[in-house]
Amino acid sequence: TRDMYLNAAIERKNGVDELVQSIKDRSRFENELIRASKYPFTLLVEDLEGYQKILNGKYRSQYKPQSLLGSLKTFEVRYNFSTVFINPSATGNYIYHHFHYMARELLKGGFV
């Protein structure tokens, strides 16, 4: 018997407005991404319609939709993570299955 650790992270945002506020504080957000980029990383935004809200500018900030989307997608590429827009009621299920299948692959020797 030995301990097993999953070197992975999930960051959860409580909707598009929280995501926008995080991205607007660029240096802090980027520092978080730098630390997280050492491991597989997923950004969960609890808003199933979040991507569409970004495209249509339906959030409280005056941040332009093109600029917000450009910043988010640039950060995704730069720090190798993906953003998932999800219904809040499915968050727990997503997290459970995300780590369940990651552990399964690790145990099979397919995940490094």
VEXRODREN-340065 format. One record per residue (C-alpha): residue number from 0; residue in one letter; x, y, z. Coordinates in pm, whole numbers, plus 50000, padded with zeros to 5 digits. Each point is the difference from the previous one (the first is absolute). Layout:
(pt NUM; 'A'; (X; Y; Z))
...
//
This chain:
(pt 0; 'T'; (50000; 50000; 50000))
(pt 1; 'R'; (50125; 50345; 49913))
(pt 2; 'D'; (49860; 50349; 49981))
(pt 3; 'M'; (49905; 50142; 49664))
(pt 4; 'Y'; (49972; 50369; 49924))
(pt 5; 'L'; (49832; 50162; 49704))
(pt 6; 'N'; (50190; 50306; 49894))
(pt 7; 'A'; (49709; 50185; 49846))
(pt 8; 'A'; (49783; 50297; 50082))
(pt 9; 'I'; (49653; 50136; 49940))
(pt 10; 'E'; (49926; 50366; 50055))
(pt 11; 'R'; (49631; 50084; 50040))
(pt 12; 'K'; (49845; 50335; 49918))
(pt 13; 'N'; (49647; 50082; 50115))
(pt 14; 'G'; (49886; 50130; 49661))
(pt 15; 'V'; (50117; 50227; 49722))
(pt 16; 'D'; (50011; 50311; 50218))
(pt 17; 'E'; (50254; 49838; 50233))
(pt 18; 'L'; (50203; 49882; 49699))
(pt 19; 'V'; (50003; 50353; 49856))
(pt 20; 'Q'; (50116; 50148; 50332))
(pt 21; 'S'; (50281; 49743; 50019))
(pt 22; 'I'; (50118; 50070; 49646))
(pt 23; 'K'; (49985; 50377; 50056))
(pt 24; 'D'; (50245; 49957; 50290))
(pt 25; 'R'; (50251; 49872; 49745))
(pt 26; 'S'; (50314; 49974; 50210))
(pt 27; 'R'; (49831; 49810; 50282))
(pt 28; 'F'; (49811; 49771; 49759))
(pt 29; 'E'; (50311; 49936; 49793))
(pt 30; 'N'; (50202; 49917; 50313))
(pt 31; 'E'; (49733; 49742; 50093))
(pt 32; 'L'; (50021; 49855; 49649))
(pt 33; 'I'; (50379; 49982; 50013))
(pt 34; 'R'; (49983; 49796; 50320))
(pt 35; 'A'; (49722; 49780; 49863))
(pt 36; 'S'; (50166; 49938; 49664))
(pt 37; 'K'; (50241; 49749; 50154))
(pt 38; 'Y'; (49715; 49747; 50008))
(pt 39; 'P'; (49696; 49916; 49791))
(pt 40; 'F'; (49759; 50282; 50074))
(pt 41; 'T'; (49633; 50071; 49927))
(pt 42; 'L'; (49811; 50323; 50058))
(pt 43; 'L'; (49633; 49933; 50083))
(pt 44; 'V'; (49757; 50287; 49956))
(pt 45; 'E'; (49664; 49922; 50158))
(pt 46; 'D'; (49784; 50143; 49725))
(pt 47; 'L'; (49886; 49772; 49721))
(pt 48; 'E'; (49932; 50302; 49776))
(pt 49; 'G'; (50326; 50169; 50099))
(pt 50; 'Y'; (50172; 49983; 49664))
(pt 51; 'Q'; (49697; 50152; 49828))
(pt 52; 'K'; (49985; 50272; 50269))
(pt 53; 'I'; (50363; 50086; 49928))
(pt 54; 'L'; (49931; 50023; 49626))
(pt 55; 'N'; (49698; 50226; 50061))
(pt 56; 'G'; (50155; 50212; 50276))
(pt 57; 'K'; (49737; 49889; 50253))
(pt 58; 'Y'; (50200; 50059; 50317))
(pt 59; 'R'; (50032; 50291; 50240))
(pt 60; 'S'; (50343; 50124; 49891))
(pt 61; 'Q'; (50066; 50251; 49723))
(pt 62; 'Y'; (50268; 49763; 49865))
(pt 63; 'K'; (49943; 49966; 49625))
(pt 64; 'P'; (49887; 49650; 49897))
(pt 65; 'Q'; (50277; 49967; 49736))
(pt 66; 'S'; (50264; 50100; 50255))
(pt 67; 'L'; (49866; 49766; 50267))
(pt 68; 'L'; (49983; 49703; 49763))
(pt 69; 'G'; (50345; 50085; 49863))
(pt 70; 'S'; (50148; 50014; 50349))
(pt 71; 'L'; (49837; 49673; 50107))
(pt 72; 'K'; (50107; 49811; 49688))
(pt 73; 'T'; (50352; 50144; 50013))
(pt 74; 'F'; (50036; 49888; 50362))
(pt 75; 'E'; (49868; 49654; 49910))
(pt 76; 'V'; (50267; 49956; 49734))
(pt 77; 'R'; (50279; 50163; 50199))
(pt 78; 'Y'; (49938; 49798; 50317))
(pt 79; 'N'; (49861; 49681; 49846))
(pt 80; 'F'; (49660; 49976; 50167))
(pt 81; 'S'; (49642; 49976; 49885))
(pt 82; 'T'; (49691; 50185; 50112))
(pt 83; 'V'; (49679; 49806; 50054))
(pt 84; 'F'; (49666; 50180; 50032))
(pt 85; 'I'; (49774; 49781; 50210))
(pt 86; 'N'; (49667; 50001; 50178))
(pt 87; 'P'; (50072; 50055; 50373))
(pt 88; 'S'; (49797; 49691; 50089))
(pt 89; 'A'; (50243; 49784; 49797))
(pt 90; 'T'; (50323; 50138; 50149))
(pt 91; 'G'; (50044; 49731; 50266))
(pt 92; 'N'; (49934; 49725; 49747))
(pt 93; 'Y'; (50250; 50153; 49756))
(pt 94; 'I'; (50273; 50027; 50263))
(pt 95; 'Y'; (49943; 49646; 50124))
(pt 96; 'H'; (50015; 49847; 49653))
(pt 97; 'H'; (50291; 50220; 49890))
(pt 98; 'F'; (50219; 49868; 50279))
(pt 99; 'H'; (49854; 49648; 49991))
(pt 100; 'Y'; (50105; 49944; 49639))
(pt 101; 'M'; (50330; 50176; 50054))
(pt 102; 'A'; (50080; 49761; 50286))
(pt 103; 'R'; (49886; 49706; 49790))
(pt 104; 'E'; (50238; 50093; 49718))
(pt 105; 'L'; (50282; 50056; 50247))
(pt 106; 'L'; (49946; 49654; 50148))
(pt 107; 'K'; (49999; 49846; 49652))
(pt 108; 'G'; (50332; 50173; 49930))
(pt 109; 'G'; (49864; 50223; 49725))
(pt 110; 'F'; (50023; 50335; 50175))
(pt 111; 'V'; (50325; 50163; 50098))
//
